[in-house]
Amino acid sequence: SRRSRGKLASRLLPKLVQLQAPRSTTMLACCCGDSKRDAEVVTTEDSAPVLFGESEDKGKVDLEAISQQAPPAPAPAPSAASPEPTPAPEGFPIVFRTTGGEEKVFYFAKKPLGFKFKETAPIIVSKVTPGSHAEELGVENGMEVISLGGESVEGKPYSVVVDQLVAGISNLTPS
């Protein structure tokens, strides 16, 4: 019967809005399609449901075929865009402790480094060469070297620290 087909159509077609029109005509309008697939299912007292789409094709709706179709998959939830990872700075990392106690990491990419120190441990910058790579990076007089290449040098003898420094900068590009 017309009523049972209408109930079946309204139960099977997703997100339908039932509208009443004059002369007991029931119209079901799909509200979730895209512009190429929008369609209406129209049922009147005199006819079975008819599908009207944008194309010129008009034909009977096969409610049995619709009832056997799987329901549409839900739209995927928007994923939070993961931020791009910050690329690791290039160069040899040297961590300094400022005279104020703050730790600062500088990545030296070329040699000579551009700072001088006394031949004693701990390594403390005694002079930054003007126009040097160290000056470009922000190294200042009085800063103490506390880590070379990610390895702490605190408490190590001067000779070990210098060997580690020389090895770490050996692959840097000469300026």
Disulfide bonds with the S-S distance in Angstrom:
none
